[in-house]
Amino acid sequence: MNIFKRSVFRIYQKILHLSMYFLPFKEPLLFEGETSVEEMCKHLRIKNINKLFIVTDENIIGFDFFKETLNILQENKISVEIFSDVKPNPSIQLIEVAYQKYKEDKYDGLFAIGGGSAIDLAKGIGIRFTHPNKTLQSRKGILKVLKKQPLLIAMPTTAGTGSEATVACVVTDEETNEKYAINDPVLIPKIACLNPKTCLELPQTITATTGIDALTHAVEAYIGGSNTKKTKRMAKEAIQGINDNLLDSYHNGNDLQVRMNMLKASYQAGVAFTRAYVGNIHALAHQLGGMYHVPHGLANAVLMPYVLKYYQEKAYKKLSELYLVIDNKANPKEEKENSIQFISWIRLMNKEMNIPEKFDLDVSEESLLKMSQRAYKEANPLYPVPMIFEVNDFLKIYKQAIQKAN
């Protein structure tokens, strides 16, 4: 990449970073703990919220916590309509179906109960509702929504996505197999409900990959160039929480306190990256999700060690600072060694939770190049990464991380 283009990208990122101070970032009203739904419903009654459109998936509606949530809503005289057709990596086509259902009646708000897919789909409904004559494709990028959104309540059922705190709505176009984000502060949910009961029935694989997803958010936020004091603090607190609780939640999923701690860490990572952005790991992961339906958390978990290692000296200092979060006895002057140890820590967690080192995919050279080009287009000039990747850099990472890359 020539120096001029790289300089233009960095100037763009700097201007965007400075402009963030003038945008209306506002954290959700947060309800936490086992009684969070009851407390939230009291608030909704005060605000005269009487009818909600629930967005979830067909698996969740059978869980005990979901039935309990419906009972609490009913006790508070809040009626609901349930849309339970959410699928992983929500498509703009499915969002359109849900939007058509939503606009059939008058609701006081949307209530997303699920992982990132449910929350993103609910955000997509809101975008379509406020832009009835515009396609979701036309809102791709940053600051293209702008209009006040319907009330959105998010109750995450995985400790990873952070979508309950973010500006992002990530969608997939089934026609082009492209996955991309719509980013706007108006998409931050108004209310977030962190209820540890939602995670009790999570399979170990989901606990593992979504937990590393949260770690990816915190790491990419911290090592990027658009931090504030708050995003740095939130990222470090998230990493500390993940270090203290992720393996415990994987091995002992019935521990409510551990589940709550992971939900909080995921939320903190979401608050961090919604201001500080993500980076090349996400740019790579989104293409695998769009073209090969690789779950987002798994994609991030496998890719993260490869990308962090590829940065080398560009990230030594900040990765060293993060290693000191999990090992306060390490020598802060040994930046290279600390960064290596931080990456090793990630690999060891992946291994203990049976996350593979590589993707078992049969990918053609043509597809690798297409994904690399799309990753480059997503990352640049938006993501304030330690090292700006060219198409060939993305291609090298894919070839390292995919077992059967042709």
N, C-alpha and C positions, 0 to 999 in steps of 0.2 A: 504494500500500500504506500502510495507516495505521501510525502510529508504534508503537502497541501491538503489532501483529503482528510488525513488524520487530524490536522489542525482544525479544519472545518467541523468535524465531528465533535472535537473537544470543546470548541467554542459554543456549539449548539447545546451540548450537555451543561456547560456552565451557565448559559442564559436560562435554560430550563430549570436548573437547580435554584437560581436566584428568584425566578418567577414563582417557585413553589411557596415562598414565604407570603405571597399575596393571594394565594388560592384558599378557598374555604375548606381546608382539611378539618374534619371534626370526627373524633372517635365516637363510636356508637355508645348509647346508654347501655351500660353493662350490668347484667344480672348473672350472679355466679352461685354455684353450689347445688345441692340436692333439692332445695326449695326454690330454685330460680324461676321455674315456670309459674308457681303460685305468686311470687313477688311481681313478676312481669305482668300477670293478668290483673293484679290490683292496679298497676299503672295504666293498663289499657282501659280499664273501666273508668278511671278518672278522666282519661282522654276521650271517652265516649267512642271507643273502638268496639264495634259490635259484630262485624262480619269480616272474616279473613279467608283468603284464597291460599290454601296450603299446597306447597310444591314439595314433592318427595318422590320416593321410588317404591316399587311394589314389595321389596323385601322389608323395608322399614315399617310399613303399615302393620306387619305382623308382630313387631317387637313390643314387649311389655311397656317400655317407656313411652312409646307412641300412643298406646291405648290410654295410659295414665295422663298424657298431655291432653288428649281429646276430652277426657273426663273433667280435667281441671278447667278447660275452656268452656265446657258445657255448664259447669257449676257457676261460672262467672257470666253466664248468658251471652257467650260469644259464639255465634254460629260459624260454621266453616263449610267450604267446598274443597274437596281434595282432588288434586291432580297428581296421580301416582305413576306417571309414565316416564319419569326421568331415567335417562341412560347415561353411562359414563361418557365423558367428552361431549357435552350436549351440542347438538347440531343446530344451525340456524333454522333448519327445516322443522325440527321438533319444537323449538322456541315459538315458531309461528303457530303451530298447532295449539300450544299452551296459551298463547296470546289470544287466539280466537275464542278459546274457552273462557278466558278471564274477562273479556269484554262483553260476554253475554249477559252479565249481571253487574250490579254495582257493589263494590267491595271497599272496605275501609283500609285494606292493605294486603300485602303479601307476606306469607310466613313460610320461609324455606327451612325444611327439616331434612338434613342430609349432609353429605360431603360437599366438596367444591362444585360438583356437577349440579346439585340441586340449587345451591346458592347462585351459581352463574346463570342457570336457567331462569330463576326468579328475577335476577337483574335484567336479563334479556327481555322478559315480559314487560318490565317497567320502561325499558328503552323504547320498545315498540308502541307501548301505550301513549307515551309522550311524543312520539314521532310516527304517527299512523301512516304518513305518506312517504316515509323513508325506509329503506332496507337496513338491516343490521350491517350488511357489508359496507354501506356508506358511512357507518359510524366507527369503522376500524381506525385505530390510532389513538391520539390523545385529544381531549377537550373538544369532542364532537357531539357530546350529548347535551350538556349545559343546562337543560331544563330540569326543574324540580321533579323528583321522582315520587311515585306512590310510596307510602310507608312500607319499608321492608324490614322484617324481623328475620334474623338468621340464628338458627340453633344448629351448630355443627355436630355431626355424629362421628367425626374423625378428628384426631388431633394432628392436623397437618396442613390443611389447605390455607387457613388464615383468611379465607374469603369474607368472613364475618366482619373483617376490619379493613378491607381493601377497596381501592378505587377500580379494580379490574373486573371485567366480565370476559371470561375466556370461552370462545365458541369455536366450533368446527363447521366447515362448509363441506357437506357430504359430496357435493358435485365436483369439487376440486381437491378434496382430501387435505385442505389447508386448515391449520389451527392458528388462531390469532386472538389478540386481546383488544378490547375496547376499554380505554382508561379515562376516567373522569371522576373528580371528587364527589359529584352528585350520586355516584353509584355506591358509596359507602353506606351500608345498612344503618338505619336509625337506631335499631336495638339489636344487641347481641345477647344471647342466652347460653351460657356455658354450664351445661348440666352433665355431670360425670356419668349419670345413668345411661346416657345415650351411647356410651362407648363400651359398656359392659359386655355386649354380645358381639363385639368386633372379632373377626378371625385374626389370628396372629399375623398373617401376611399383610392384612390391611393396617394393623397396628404398626408394623415394621415400616412399610413403605411410606405411609402418611407421616410417621414420625420423622423419617429422614427428609421428607418433603419440607416439613417445618424447619429442619436444620438447614436445608438448602436456602430457604428464604432468609434466614438470619445471617448465614455466611455471605451470600451474595449482596445483601444489603450492606453489611459491614465493610466488605472489601472494596465496594464501589466508591465512586467519587462524589456522591451527592448526599452525604450524610449530614445530619444535624446532631447536636448533643443528645437529643432525645432518641433518635433512631439508633445511635451507637449504644446507648444504655439499654434500649429495648432488645437489640440484637444480642448483646452480651447476656442479659437476663434470660432470654429465650434459650441460648446455648447452655447456660448453666442448668436451667430447668430440664432440658433434654438430656444432658449428661447424667443428671440425678435420677431421672424417672423413666426414660424410654425403655431400657432393658427390663426394668421392673414391670412396666406395663405390658411388655411382650410376654414375659414369663408368668406374670400373675395378673391377668386381665380383670380379675374381680375386685381388685383393690381400688375403692372409690377415690381415696385421697391421691393415689398415683395417677389415676385417670384425670382427676381435676387438675393436678399439676401440669400434665401434658397439654390439656386444653388451654391452660393459661399461657404456657410456653408458645403454643401454636399461635395464639392471639397476639402475643408480644411480637413474634416474628412477623405476623401480618402487619401490625402497626409500623414496624421498622421498614419493611420493603415497600409499603404503599407510598412512602415518602422518598425512600432511598433507591427504589427500583431493584429489579433482579438483574440477571446478566446472561452470559453466554451459555450457562448450563440450561437455563430455561429456553433460550432460543433453540438449542439442540433438542431438548425434550419435547417441545411443542410439535416439532415436525414428526417425531416418532409417534406421537399420539395421533396426529392428523392422518398420517399415511399408513401406519401399521397398528393403530389402536393400542399402543403400549400405555398402560396406566401411568398417569402423570407422576405419581410418587415413585413408582419403580424406575421410570426413566431418569428422574433426578438422582435417585439413589445410586444407580449404576454409573451415571455420567460424572457426578461430582468429583470423585477422586482423579479421574483423567484430566478434567479441565483445570483443577487446582494445581496439579503437578505440571501441566503445560504452561501455566503462568510463570513458573519459576521465580526469578528475583523480583518480578513485577508485583508479587503478592507476599513475599517473605515477611515483611514488616507486619502487615495486618493479620496474616495467618498466625504469626508468632504471638501477637496480642491475644488472639482468640485461644491459642493453646494455653496461655497463662490463666485463662478463665477456668479451664478444667484441670490444670496442674499448676497451682500457685507456687510450687517449689522449683519450677523450671527457671533457668537462667535467662532473663529478658534480653541479654546481649547476644544469645545464640539464636538469631532470627532464622537462619536457614534450617538449623536442626529442629527448632520448635515447629516450623511450618511442615517439615517432613513428618514429625510426630503427630501433628494435627491431622494430616491426611491419613496416616496409619491408624489413628483412632477411629476415623470414619470407616475405613476398610474393615477394621476389627468388629465394629458394631454391625456392619453389613453382614459379615461372615457369621456372627453369632445369631443373627436373625434370618439366616438362610436366604439372603438377597444375593443373587448371582453377581459374579464379577463382570460378565459380559452378557449381551443380548443374544439369544438364540434365534436369529432371523436370517432368512435368505433374501438378501438385498442386492439388486443389480447395481452396476456402476452408474447407470443412468439415474436410478432412484437416489443413490447416494449423493450424486451431484445436485439433483433437484432439491433434496432436503438441505444440503449445504448452502445452496443459493437462497433458499427461503429463510434459513437461520440467519444468514448474513443480512438479509433485508429486514428481518425482525429486530436484530440487535443494533443495527446502525441506522442513524446516528443516536438512537434513543438511549441505549443502556450505557451507563458510565462505568464501564468495566476496567479492571486493572490493565488489560491488554486488549486492544481492538483487534478482533479476528478478521482475517480475509476469508474468502470462500474456501481457500485451500486449507486454512487452519481448521475450519469446521469439518472439512472432509477427512483430515487426519484423525480428529477425535472420533468420528463415526467409525473409521476403519480400526481404530484401537479397541473400541467398545463393542463392536458387533462381531460375533463369533464366525458367522458364515458370510461376511461381506465379500462379494465377488470382485 
